Amino acid sequence: MASHEDDTMPEETQGYKLTQPKQSLADYQNMDANDESLQKYKESLGLGGGKDLSDPNDPRVCIILALTMESPGRDPVRIDLSQPGSELALKDKPFKIKEGSKFTMVATFKVQHEILSGLHYVQIVKRKGIRVSKDSEMIGSYAPNTDKVPLYEKRFTEEDAPSGMLARGHYNAISTFVDDDKKKHLEFEWSFDISKDW
């Protein structure tokens, strides 16, 4: 049986290996300026200039600020994670999801101090202690935020809530933000109820 530690990691991509050693921010900044493909790669990471917003008093590399559920016909449901420890009470404050509804999760976060490589969102959902799903969403690689791009936002793939009498009820979830180095930037428990209506 897999351990809880294994459970919260994204699935391995067959045949994919990280071939480049981890580079420092200065290394990326100083890559060959005459190489057009490298310039495009640096731009894709957000290394386009601007004032670095990294807080020298905060050692975190990735700071998850919010996770928001958007669904047509209703106001967004925002899980505020901006304050340290704000995730601790989420398990006891379930929110409702209408059965059969379509919804999209949106992560808002910032990066500081170094390049964040291969951030994933992994979600495990349980009902009555039994795992009913495990989903993993690749968020990507990002440079530290600057005054030009103060925050990042990633929209996940649209999902359908389960429906029917058997699907209705209370669910517990564990959400983890983890990078290619298997470093967990945030892990928290939360809960939701599938119901007939919002």
Secondary structure, 3 states (H helix, E strand, C coil): CCCHHHHCCCCCCCCCCCCCCCCCHHHHHCCCCCCHHHHHHHHHCCCCCCCECCCCCCCCCEEEEEEEEECCCCCCEEEECCCCCHHHHHHHCCEEEECCCEEEEEEEEEECCCCEEEEEEEEEEEECCEEEEEEEEEEEEECCCECCCCCEEEECCCEECCCCCCCCEEEEEEEEEECCCCCEEEEEEEEEEEECCC
